[in-house]
Amino acid sequence: MRKAFKLENLDCANCAAKMEAGISQLSGVNKATISFMTSKLVIDAEADDAEAFAAIIDAAQQVCTSYEKDCLIKR
């Protein structure tokens, strides 16, 4: 399953790169990309249903806030 999300309050390109690397290492994630210019997060994950994908997004949110406390993934 592949989905795109808008990131709010993404202020640092270096932090975006660290977030991308951290999210890519999450269990069940095949690949994650973040575009700093468009504040867009794309996650390609092995999740088969919406509930499993939601768990991955929750974990991705924790990664994001570990680098930028105000950064939010808009669902």
Sequence and secondary structure as in RCSB ss.txt:
>XXXX:A:sequence
MRKAFKLENLDCANCAAKMEAGISQLSGVNKATISFMTSKLVIDAEADDAEAFAAIIDAAQQVCTSYEKDCLIKR
>XXXX:A:secstr
 EEEEEEES   HHHHHHHHHHHHTSTTEEEEEEETTTTEEEEEE   SHHHHHHHHHHHHHHHHHH TT EEE 
